[in-house]
Amino acid sequence: MCGEFDISSFPQLTILLRGTCQQTRDAWLIVDLRPLTFMDSTVLRELSTAQEHCEQAGHGLRLVYDQPFISRLLALRGATSQFPRYATPDNAWAGRQAPKH
C-alpha cells in the first residue's frame, strides 16, 4: 500500500485484504502502512473488517506504521489497542510493539 488511501481506493483495498485473509497460511497478515501519505476512516473500517475476517480464519492482522497521522486517526477512533503500532514487518511478526507516539 502506498500513496493516499481513502474512499476512492476502498474497492481495491477490500478485495486485496479479504482475499489475502482467506488465502494466507501464516499466523499473521502484516499490513505495512509506512508508504501511505494519507488514510481516512473508511480505510480504518476496512482494516477492522479484515481483522475480523482474519480472526475467523484463525489468523491475526498487524499494522506497521510510523506516521503520526495514522496514530492520531487510530486514537480518534479509539482503535489504538486494536491496532498497536509495529515499527517494521519483522517486529510485527515477532510481536514487538513500537513505543507510542
N, C-alpha and C positions, 0 to 999 in steps of 0.2 A: 504494500500500500504506500502510495506516495502522492504528494501534492495536496489538493483540497478534497475532503470527503464531506459531502452534505447530502441533502435530499436528492439531488440530481444523480449522485453516484449510488444511491440506495439499491436499485435493482441489481446491479452488478455485484455489489457487496453481499447482498442477500444470497445470491446464487453461489458465490465463492465460499462464504462461510458455512452455509448449510451443507453444501457438497463436501467440503473438507471435513466437517464434523462427522459426517456419515462414513467417510472413506478412511479416515486415519486409523491406524492401528497403534499409534503411540498413546501414552498416558495423557499427554498434554497437547493441545493445539496452542501454539505460540504465535501471537499476532504482534508483529513489530510495527509500531506506530511512529517510530522515530523520523521517518522521511515526511510525515504529514506536516503541512503548513497551516491547515485549518481542519477542524472537525466539529460538527454540530450535534445536537441532541438526538437527531434521527439515527446517526451512526452509533451513538451510545445505546440507544434502544435495540438496535440490531445486534450489537455485541452482547447485550444481555440475553436476547433471544438465542443467539448462537451458543452462549454459555449453557443455557438450559438444554438445548439440543445435545451438546457435548456431554453434559452430565447424564442425560437419559441414555446415551450410547456408552456410558462407562468411562468417559474421558473428562478432562478439565480444560479450561481455557485461561490462559495467562496473557497479560499485555506487557509489552516492552515499550516504554516511552520515557522521554526526559523533558518534554516541553511543558513549561508552566501552564499554558492554556489548557492542556489536557487535564492536568492536576486540578485546575480551577473548575473545569466542566464537571469532573467527577465529584468534586466537593459540593458544588451547587446542586447536583442531583442526588447527593447522599450515597454515592457509589464507590467511595474510596476503599471501604473494606471489601466490597465485592470485587474490585479490580485493583489490588495493590500494585505498586509500581515496581517493575523489574528493569534494571539498567541495560542488560544485554540478554540476548536469547539464551546464552549459556547460564546466566544467573536465573532466568525463568525456569529452565529445565531443572536446575538444582534447587529451586525454591528459595533462593537468596534474594529477599526483597531489598530494594534500594531505600535509602533514607527518604523521608518525606520532604517535599519542597517547603 
